[in-house]
Amino acid sequence: MNDVEKLTKEAIANGGILAMLYFDIHAKTKELVQELGTGFINEMIHRNGVVFALGEIDEPAGGDEKTNWSSSIQLKILTKDFATLGAICMANSPYSVEILRPDEIKLTLSNAHSLLGTMSAVTAEYKRYILTKISSKDEVGRMQENLKKRADMGKRILKKDKEEEK
């Protein structure tokens, strides 16, 4: 058994996930597609929670005065857990995901909490971005006021919890 297979089996035994992710990439030039793809793969390799990743960039196609160059990236990735894979998918939107191993996924409560927290944060950021782009200045002001009230309420709850701990 080679080192990669040994590492893969060990990671999966401890909750890891081996998957193939597929992405599309577009840019104005063939070279830029290749550079962006290489940078993206490198970013995935060094991402927290990634045990290893191996990516391939297809030969860019298209590209004329009216259209961008485009390509596909296939990324074989081993993550330490399902929450890491979920966070990568939410942040980078692959057009397809194929879980290679294990055959069944079991989540610990802490892993489920982590995944749900990441999902909530990403969704909140998207909602904030969309709402600030389509809302009037008055509506944005009301949203910010509501967020301030929510934060103040959170502070009061945290303060109350700390007082109860004493």
Secondary structure, DSSP 8 states (H G I E B T S, - for coil): --HHHHHHHHHHHTT-EEEEEEEEEEESSHHHHHHHHHHHHHHHHTSTTEEEEEEEE---EE--SSS-EEEEEEEEEEESSHHHHHHHHHHH--SEEEEEE-SS----HHHHHHHHHHHHHHHHHHHHHHHHHHS-HHHHHHHHHHHHHHHHHHHHHHHHHHHHH-
